[in-house]
Structure formats: structure tokens, C-alpha cells
Amino acid sequence: MASGQSIEDLTPINILSYKELLEKLEKEPKRDACPSGLKELDEIIGGLDDGRMYVLSAPTKMGKTTLAQTLMYNMAFAGVPSLFFSYEMGWQEVVEKYKAMDGKTGNKETSIPLFMPIDLLRGGGELQYQWLYDAIAKAKEEKGIRLVVIDHLHFLLPLRDFSNTSFIIGGIVREIKKMSVALKIPIILIAHTAKIKDDRKPDWTDIRDSSFITQEADVVLMMYRLKNKEEKKKITDDSVEETYTNKAMLSVELDRVRGNTGKVLLWHNGAMFEPYDKIKHGIIEKKMNGICTNLPVS
């Protein structure tokens, strides 16, 4: 602080009454929300709100990346642009995944607004956060993106050892939350779970490494595949392994905005579909109920 400056010179202290704040709120524009394309999920969380961070977690190979890509695909099909940061897969694999989704939906229109950077800055730290912020800001200005997906959180850890990984991860999540608020855009952050014991269904407490993740998130989504109890895979003469059906359960574990929780049943078939999606000649006919709308925050 320069000589002669006061604290108020840095941030003016402006204390208003509840009435004054209410009047100010009524003049504010309504927060935008975009339907995800999954009707039951939207009924619980009210769509994907600008300035909100959504943490999506699931055990390995349960389809969390597929779900995130499905949400992007649904929204893009309704004309809503989205941006995918894939730290785990190369852009070629992502494009192949979307091509497979085209086959499932019968889509022949390749101009739907799905975007991703070819190269990614890796290594963590302030430079990493600034690069992400600038990339999102650039895509929002030039491509009009309305949703960001980051896959996944643990790839943003600095490339060196730390004695307190939990604390570092908490800091990363806070930076991503700040980006969401500053850029007024929903961000879906994918995170791994810790190893789950006792064959139980995962919940928000199983997210790997840090309680800071759920503390910073506006909405926490957990997903798991339903096991096929009748068809176990034989490993040796003395052991078997559980197999999974194509059914998946998406659980809204925490919602700090609306306070709602609930579960959504999905079908995993190269993408995530709702059970009542119409299937004709092997093609899934999905209809999007509108695009981004001004939804009041309840």
C-alpha cells in the first residue's frame, strides 16, 4: 500500500441495508441457466448456471468422462457452445468419442459447436491458472462458449512432490471456482474417487484427497454403474470378478444453490441416455427442450 493510502482506498467500504440490497438485487440481470439435455437432472439442479462449479466424480471406468461429454454434446446439439479441456485423452480420442455419439444419435451435422484446445499447458501453479483463465475467456469471446469441462482435477497438480497434497488440491479447486465466477460460466470439474471398500455405493465423501473439493463446489455429482449380480466374470477357478450392466446411477449429492438432492437413472451406450429416450432402428432420438434461458435462482 502506497504512503498516505488507507484501506478504503483499496476497497471502498460500502455498507447497505437489507432493503437497499434487495432493491439492488431486483435490478440485477437474472442468472442464465442452460438445460443439460438430461430432463431429470435439470429438474433437480435447474440446469447449469453461470458462475457455478459442478464437481463430477465416480470410480474409475464408471463413465464420468462419457457423462460430461454427453452433456456437452446435448447442449451443442441445441446450439450451445462448450469447451473441453482433456488432460487425460488426446484430441483424437475425444473426436472419435463424439463421432461414436453421432452414430448413436444419427447426427450427420458435424458443425455443432464443440471446442477443445489442441495443446494444453501442464504443470500447475499460477501460470497454469492464468493459462486456463485466458483460454476460457478467449473461447467465450470468440466462440461464445457457455459451458466448460475440465478432465480432470488431479492433472492440474504441480509436477513435484508435496507434503500436503490435500491442501494444494483445495487451492486448485478454489482457483477454478474463482474462474467460474469471474467469467460467469458454468464449469464441470471431473475428480477421481479414493478406493472404495466394502462393495458400497460411492458418495461425496469418497472424492479423492480433499474435503476442500466439496467445500468449494456449488453442486456435487457422483456416478456409479449398477452391477450385474447374475453374470460374474471368472478370473481363476477360485475367484470371480463383478461385471456391470449398462445402467448407471447419477446422484446429486450436494447442491448449495437450491438444496436439492436426488438420483437419475441413465443408460450407458457409448453416451449417457435417459431410459425414456426413444430408440428406433438402433438410433436414439433425443429432443432438447429449449436452450439457455434466464432462470431465477431459487
RODO-2510 file (C-alpha; in nm, 4 decimals, decimal comma):
residues 298
     n   res          X          Y          Z
     1     m     0,0000     0,0000     0,0000
     2     a     0,1441     0,3381    -0,1034
     3     s     0,2253     0,6009     0,1568
     4     g    -0,0788     0,8055     0,2530
     5     q    -0,3301     0,5439     0,1288
     6     s    -0,5940     0,3957     0,3534
     7     i    -0,7532     0,0501     0,3401
     8     e    -1,0684     0,2072     0,1996
     9     d    -0,8699     0,3465    -0,0937
    10     l    -0,8067    -0,0141    -0,1989
    11     t    -1,1632    -0,1392    -0,1498
    12     p    -1,4241     0,1254    -0,0652
    13     i    -1,6331     0,0257     0,2358
    14     n    -1,9947     0,0462     0,1271
    15     i    -2,2372    -0,0972     0,3838
    16     l    -2,6004    -0,1222     0,2693
    17     s    -2,9209    -0,2241     0,4456
    18     y    -3,1250    -0,5316     0,3547
    19     k    -3,3832    -0,3054     0,1831
    20     e    -3,1148    -0,1337    -0,0235
    21     l    -2,9575    -0,4669    -0,1168
    22     l    -3,2988    -0,6074    -0,2148
    23     e    -3,3589    -0,3125    -0,4455
    24     k    -3,0120    -0,3581    -0,5916
    25     l    -3,0777    -0,7313    -0,6436
    26     e    -3,4020    -0,6637    -0,8293
    27     k    -3,2085    -0,4524    -1,0790
    28     e    -2,9519    -0,7252    -1,1398
    29     p    -2,9967    -0,9392    -1,4539
    30     k    -3,1293    -1,2874    -1,3893
    31     r    -2,8680    -1,5613    -1,3799
    32     d    -2,8525    -1,7641    -1,7006
    33     a    -2,9018    -2,1412    -1,6881
    34     c    -2,8599    -2,3931    -1,9696
    35     p    -3,0529    -2,7215    -1,9825
    36     s    -2,8156    -3,0176    -1,9740
    37     g    -3,0305    -3,2271    -2,2039
    38     l    -3,0979    -3,4727    -1,9195
    39     k    -3,4509    -3,3844    -1,8135
    40     e    -3,4480    -3,5411    -1,4680
    41     l    -3,1114    -3,3881    -1,3811
    42     d    -3,2374    -3,0443    -1,4844
    43     e    -3,5453    -3,0904    -1,2665
    44     i    -3,3172    -3,1370    -0,9654
    45     i    -3,0458    -2,8761    -1,0252
    46     g    -3,2321    -2,6331    -1,2529
    47     g    -2,9839    -2,6539    -1,5399
    48     l    -2,6216    -2,5426    -1,5479
    49     d    -2,5913    -2,1921    -1,4022
    50     d    -2,3399    -1,9272    -1,4991
    51     g    -2,0770    -1,8756    -1,2305
    52     r    -2,1294    -2,2192    -1,0741
    53     m    -1,8779    -2,5009    -1,0363
    54     y    -2,0019    -2,8592    -1,0681
    55     v    -1,7810    -3,1402    -0,9390
    56     l    -1,8420    -3,4747    -1,1108
    57     s    -1,6824    -3,7834    -0,9587
    58     a    -1,7027    -4,1591    -0,9968
    59     p    -1,4821    -4,4635    -0,9531
    60     t    -1,2508    -4,5488    -1,2428
    61     k    -1,4179    -4,6695    -1,5638
    62     m    -1,7694    -4,5819    -1,4489
    63     g    -1,8268    -4,3319    -1,7326
    64     k    -1,7764    -3,9893    -1,5746
    65     t    -1,5934    -3,8527    -1,8793
    66     t    -1,8598    -4,0017    -2,1061
    67     l    -2,1274    -3,8283    -1,9000
    68     a    -1,9504    -3,4921    -1,9210
    69     q    -1,9066    -3,5309    -2,2967
    70     t    -2,2732    -3,6282    -2,3269
    71     l    -2,3801    -3,3086    -2,1516
    72     m    -2,1582    -3,1079    -2,3883
    73     y    -2,2977    -3,2961    -2,6879
    74     n    -2,6587    -3,2421    -2,5790
    75     m    -2,6038    -2,8711    -2,5315
    76     a    -2,4083    -2,8335    -2,8562
    77     f    -2,6918    -3,0070    -3,0408
    78     a    -2,9193    -2,7325    -2,9067
    79     g    -2,6781    -2,4674    -3,0319
    80     v    -2,4985    -2,4055    -2,7008
    81     p    -2,1176    -2,3989    -2,7474
    82     s    -1,8914    -2,5740    -2,4947
    83     l    -1,5181    -2,6107    -2,4321
    84     f    -1,3423    -2,9320    -2,3242
    85     f    -1,0014    -2,9426    -2,1531
    86     s    -0,8962    -3,3064    -2,1819
    87     y    -0,5792    -3,3721    -1,9826
    88     e    -0,6319    -3,7485    -1,9851
    89     m    -0,7117    -3,8101    -2,3532
    90     g    -0,5673    -3,6619    -2,6693
    91     w    -0,7920    -3,4638    -2,9023
    92     q    -0,8009    -3,7585    -3,1445
    93     e    -0,9637    -3,9854    -2,8855
    94     v    -1,2138    -3,7153    -2,7932
    95     v    -1,3132    -3,6659    -3,1565
    96     e    -1,3563    -4,0426    -3,2004
    97     k    -1,5856    -4,0445    -2,8946
    98     y    -1,8033    -3,7714    -3,0405
    99     k    -1,8057    -3,9481    -3,3750
   100     a    -1,9398    -4,2572    -3,1957
   101     m    -2,2089    -4,0403    -3,0345
   102     d    -2,3053    -3,9208    -3,3817
   103     g    -2,3607    -4,2833    -3,4734
   104     k    -2,5807    -4,3419    -3,1701
   105     t    -2,7974    -4,0363    -3,2342
   106     g    -2,7990    -4,0478    -3,6133
   107     n    -2,6465    -3,6999    -3,6251
   108     k    -2,4877    -3,6108    -3,9589
   109     e    -2,4245    -3,2457    -3,8753
   110     t    -2,0565    -3,2024    -3,7855
   111     s    -2,0799    -2,8269    -3,7336
   112     i    -2,2280    -2,8485    -3,3833
   113     p    -2,0323    -2,6122    -3,1535
   114     l    -1,7921    -2,8378    -2,9617
   115     f    -1,4456    -2,6950    -2,8976
   116     m    -1,1188    -2,8010    -2,7384
   117     p    -0,7580    -2,6757    -2,7469
   118     i    -0,5105    -2,8892    -2,9374
   119     d    -0,2310    -2,8281    -2,6849
   120     l    -0,2594    -2,7854    -2,3089
   121     l    -0,0339    -2,6125    -2,0620
   122     r     0,0604    -2,8587    -1,7891
   123     g     0,2475    -2,8294    -1,4613
   124     g     0,0224    -2,6471    -1,2162
   125     g     0,0880    -2,3243    -1,0324
   126     e    -0,0051    -1,9645    -1,1083
   127     l     0,0941    -1,9955    -1,4741
   128     q    -0,1435    -2,2912    -1,5133
   129     y    -0,4353    -2,0968    -1,3643
   130     q    -0,3653    -1,7910    -1,5793
   131     w    -0,3472    -2,0045    -1,8940
   132     l    -0,6806    -2,1720    -1,8141
   133     y    -0,8438    -1,8384    -1,7382
   134     d    -0,7165    -1,6817    -2,0598
   135     a    -0,8163    -1,9858    -2,2685
   136     i    -1,1728    -1,9803    -2,1302
   137     a    -1,2012    -1,6031    -2,1710
   138     k    -1,0756    -1,6263    -2,5308
   139     a    -1,3176    -1,9093    -2,6172
   140     k    -1,6077    -1,7227    -2,4586
   141     e    -1,5318    -1,4084    -2,6576
   142     e    -1,4504    -1,5745    -2,9902
   143     k    -1,6678    -1,8887    -2,9844
   144     g    -1,9470    -1,7866    -2,7468
   145     i    -1,8959    -2,0864    -2,5212
   146     r    -2,1480    -2,1369    -2,2396
   147     l    -2,0009    -2,4434    -2,0657
   148     v    -1,6508    -2,5616    -1,9698
   149     v    -1,5448    -2,9158    -1,8763
   150     i    -1,2052    -2,9867    -1,7172
   151     d    -1,0980    -3,3524    -1,7205
   152     h    -0,9595    -3,3870    -1,4672
   153     l    -0,8604    -3,2143    -1,1418
   154     h    -0,5603    -3,4288    -1,0465
   155     f    -0,3803    -3,3482    -1,3731
   156     l    -0,3577    -2,9882    -1,2518
   157     l    -0,1326    -3,0812    -0,9608
   158     p     0,2199    -2,9351    -0,9914
   159     l     0,4761    -3,1808    -1,1254
   160     r     0,6617    -3,2240    -0,7980
   161     d     0,6036    -3,3811    -0,4595
   162     f     0,4210    -3,2036    -0,1814
   163     s     0,3799    -3,2997     0,1823
   164     n     0,0199    -3,1774     0,1862
   165     t    -0,1489    -3,2750    -0,1410
   166     s    -0,4922    -3,2171     0,0083
   167     f    -0,4138    -2,8513     0,0749
   168     i    -0,2735    -2,7999    -0,2769
   169     i    -0,5810    -2,9570    -0,4368
   170     g    -0,8027    -2,7341    -0,2273
   171     g    -0,6190    -2,4324    -0,3665
   172     i    -0,6595    -2,5555    -0,7245
   173     v    -1,0338    -2,6051    -0,6803
   174     r    -1,0696    -2,2574    -0,5333
   175     e    -0,8911    -2,1067    -0,8339
   176     i    -1,1259    -2,2879    -1,0738
   177     k    -1,4263    -2,1703    -0,8745
   178     k    -1,2954    -1,8123    -0,8995
   179     m    -1,2674    -1,8533    -1,2787
   180     s    -1,6282    -1,9676    -1,2992
   181     v    -1,7493    -1,6655    -1,1023
   182     a    -1,5279    -1,4099    -1,2770
   183     l    -1,6061    -1,5338    -1,6286
   184     k    -1,9753    -1,6011    -1,5489
   185     i    -1,9729    -1,9511    -1,6928
   186     p    -2,0533    -2,2980    -1,5535
   187     i    -1,7506    -2,5246    -1,5122
   188     i    -1,7755    -2,9021    -1,4694
   189     l    -1,4656    -3,0276    -1,2882
   190     i    -1,4079    -3,4034    -1,3026
   191     a    -1,2402    -3,5618    -0,9995
   192     h    -1,1386    -3,9160    -0,9049
   193     t    -1,2626    -4,1056    -0,6020
   194     a    -1,0476    -4,2790    -0,3461
   195     k    -1,0524    -4,6578    -0,3349
   196     i    -1,3937    -4,7689    -0,2097
   197     k    -1,4134    -5,0643     0,0255
   198     d    -1,6893    -5,2995     0,1371
   199     d    -1,8650    -5,3030    -0,2009
   200     r    -2,0730    -4,9978    -0,1116
   201     k    -2,2104    -4,7273    -0,3378
   202     p    -1,9854    -4,4185    -0,3589
   203     d    -2,0933    -4,0864    -0,2115
   204     w    -1,9443    -3,7373    -0,1895
   205     t    -1,7166    -3,8347     0,0998
   206     d    -1,5289    -4,0677    -0,1364
   207     i    -1,3899    -3,7924    -0,3589
   208     r    -1,0153    -3,8368    -0,3592
   209     d    -0,7730    -3,6340    -0,1489
   210     s    -0,9599    -3,3357    -0,0187
   211     s    -1,2719    -3,2188     0,1600
   212     f    -1,1855    -2,8770     0,0137
   213     i    -1,3271    -3,0008    -0,3180
   214     t    -1,6802    -3,0356    -0,1867
   215     q    -1,6493    -2,7208     0,0214
   216     e    -1,5838    -2,5117    -0,2894
   217     a    -1,8301    -2,6860    -0,5240
   218     d    -2,1785    -2,5484    -0,5851
   219     v    -2,3064    -2,8906    -0,6922
   220     v    -2,1502    -3,2351    -0,6357
   221     l    -2,2477    -3,5182    -0,8711
   222     m    -2,1500    -3,8812    -0,8074
   223     m    -2,1990    -4,1637    -1,0537
   224     y    -2,1685    -4,5402    -1,0423
   225     r    -2,2606    -4,8323    -1,2683
   226     l    -2,5088    -5,0921    -1,1454
   227     k    -2,3557    -5,4349    -1,1023
   228     n    -2,4703    -5,7466    -1,2795
   229     k    -2,5115    -5,9827    -0,9868
   230     e    -2,6021    -6,2809    -1,2042
   231     e    -2,3137    -6,2742    -1,4515
   232     k    -1,9790    -6,2624    -1,2766
   233     k    -1,6591    -6,2869    -1,4746
   234     k    -1,4462    -6,5888    -1,3908
   235     i    -1,0834    -6,4952    -1,3256
   236     t    -0,9449    -6,8260    -1,1948
   237     d    -1,1003    -7,1472    -1,0708
   238     d    -1,1257    -6,9904    -0,7267
   239     s    -1,2125    -6,6276    -0,7977
   240     v    -1,4622    -6,4210    -0,9897
   241     e    -1,4976    -6,0508    -1,0673
   242     e    -1,8099    -5,8376    -1,0670
   243     t    -1,9388    -5,7228    -1,4061
   244     y    -2,1535    -5,4192    -1,4718
   245     t    -2,4782    -5,3594    -1,6558
   246     n    -2,5240    -5,0685    -1,8951
   247     k    -2,7270    -4,8893    -1,6286
   248     a    -2,5684    -4,6029    -1,4369
   249     m    -2,6938    -4,4018    -1,1403
   250     l    -2,6179    -4,0309    -1,1265
   251     s    -2,6616    -3,8918    -0,7760
   252     v    -2,6923    -3,5220    -0,6949
   253     e    -2,5174    -3,5365    -0,3590
   254     l    -2,4897    -3,1686    -0,2687
   255     d    -2,6493    -2,8559    -0,4121
   256     r    -2,5562    -2,5388    -0,2268
   257     v    -2,7731    -2,3256    -0,4538
   258     r    -3,1110    -2,4945    -0,4345
   259     g    -3,0554    -2,7513    -0,1621
   260     n    -3,1961    -3,0319    -0,3772
   261     t    -3,0671    -3,3885    -0,3941
   262     g    -3,1821    -3,6854    -0,5951
   263     k    -3,0873    -3,9684    -0,8282
   264     v    -3,1142    -4,0057    -1,2055
   265     l    -3,1062    -4,3415    -1,3840
   266     l    -2,9080    -4,3419    -1,7087
   267     w    -2,8195    -4,5917    -1,9785
   268     h    -2,4540    -4,6197    -2,0797
   269     n    -2,4409    -4,6927    -2,4508
   270     g    -2,1439    -4,5026    -2,5896
   271     a    -2,3081    -4,1948    -2,4386
   272     m    -2,5428    -4,1445    -2,1434
   273     f    -2,9116    -4,1604    -2,2248
   274     e    -3,2276    -4,1451    -2,0187
   275     p    -3,4425    -4,4602    -2,0086
   276     y    -3,7345    -4,2955    -2,1871
   277     d    -3,5323    -4,1724    -2,4860
   278     k    -3,6982    -4,3144    -2,7939
   279     i    -3,4908    -4,5761    -2,9787
   280     k    -3,5780    -4,6525    -3,3405
   281     h    -3,3692    -4,8773    -3,5675
   282     g    -3,0823    -4,8557    -3,3194
   283     i    -3,0820    -4,4741    -3,3285
   284     i    -3,1639    -4,2785    -3,0143
   285     e    -3,3998    -3,9921    -3,0851
   286     k    -3,3347    -3,7153    -2,8347
   287     k    -3,5141    -3,3837    -2,8174
   288     m    -3,3718    -3,0838    -2,6361
   289     n    -3,6284    -2,8771    -2,4510
   290     g    -3,5030    -2,5324    -2,5486
   291     i    -3,1619    -2,3782    -2,4970
   292     c    -3,0168    -2,1415    -2,2398
   293     t    -3,2835    -1,9410    -2,0647
   294     n    -3,2948    -1,6838    -1,7910
   295     l    -3,3922    -1,8905    -1,4883
   296     p    -3,4235    -1,7253    -1,1487
   297     v    -3,2108    -1,8739    -0,8734
   298     s    -3,4450    -2,0182    -0,6108
***
